[in-house]
Structure formats: structure tokens, C-alpha cells
């Protein structure tokens, strides 16, 4: 996202926890464009630090037009086997991190009466999927927060988008695959894994066109549409696949 935005001429500030990877990306940004680029090491679950970095970013960039909340972690597993710390982590980073960042920049955006906030949820942020009780709950929370926020910001002329990407070929996705329950792998295997560049392009195009819901991938769009208009049908097919898989594995 950052590299693509820079290639279009945008000034960019990025945040993440790992300083070394931030430094690497910062060098890539400088090699691509001629704008202003900044990187800040930050744990977005720390509300106090988030407020401090937001002030630095606004000062360094000289303002803000688009805010993208994309940081997140996922750890699938059986609900009875996941530790309480996993549920806490999913909510603290995926949900509260989004809330902290958004609230830190809101005074500036509402005062200038323009801007766009893009919150990245997930396919499991509008539809429950086996094995994602912790992660899915945090992404449903991002969806609910975004929908309510959009209404609040209409009067301030600030737009809000929610993105529902499917599995995307990132280090996070590869780490998930190491611990996914068999049922989760079976269900997620029905959707083609997307490339990060493709998802980023769809996201930026959606932001530019003012889309409220951005769903990358053709099959993801079909699932989104079906889940909106015929959720019982979607549940029937998913449940049927699950039961078939569990019958097959139990007989081995």
C-alpha cells in the first residue's frame, strides 16, 4: 500500500512494530518517489504511544488526507484450545489498535472537514469461518466500528471505507497455515489466495472512488453478495462441507 501510494506521488508515513523492516520499506519508498516519507516504530495497542506518533506524523507530513488501518494479527485454532491471551491479543491489536489510531487522527480530519479513513477487516469480518473465533470476532468489531463511524463522520465530510480481503500471500498468512485446523484449511482452500500488490491496488482504487465496502477478488465478491442476500444458503453449503470433511477424517 505504501509503495503503491508513493508511486502515485503521495507523501507517506508508515507505522509497524519492527524497526528494521520499517527502515527497509523507507528506503524502498525513497527509491520510488520524490515525496516525503516517514516511518515510526509503534505498538498500535498502546493508546498513549499512538497519540504521540499521530502528532509526529501530522507534523512531519504537514497534514493527512488518507488513513489506512491495516495492521493486524491472526491466530486460528479450536476455541477450547486457544488461550485467553490469544483472544486478548486479537482484540487489542486488530480492534483497539484500529480504534486508537482512528481516534488519534479524528480531531485533525474533522477540523479540516475532509479525508478518508480505510479500515481493513476481513472476509471473516462479515462471515464466520471455522477456527477463527478469536480473529473473526476482532474483525467483526472492526466492521461494526467502521459502520457506526461512517455515520458519525457524514456531517464532517470525512469518508470511511471497510475492506474485506480474502487470504493474501503475506508472512502472516504463511504463519497462520502452520496452525490452522484441518477444517479451516479445507474451507479457506475454496478461495484463491491473492497477491498483496493486487489487494493494495483494489484498496487504493476503492478509496479513490469513495467505495464504502471494498471486497478484493471475484469469488470474495460472490460470497459477500450471497452472505448479504441469502445467508442461510451460504451456511448450508459451508456446514455441508464441514460435515463431509469431518465424516471423512473420523473414518481414517
Helices and strands as residue ranges (DSSP letters): H 2-7, E 12-16, H 19-32, E 37-41, H 47-61, E 66-69, H 84-90, I 91-95, H 96-112, E 116-120, G 123-125, H 133-153, G 154-156, E 159-163, H 171-177, H 182-188, H 196-208, E 213-214, H 218-229, H 231-250
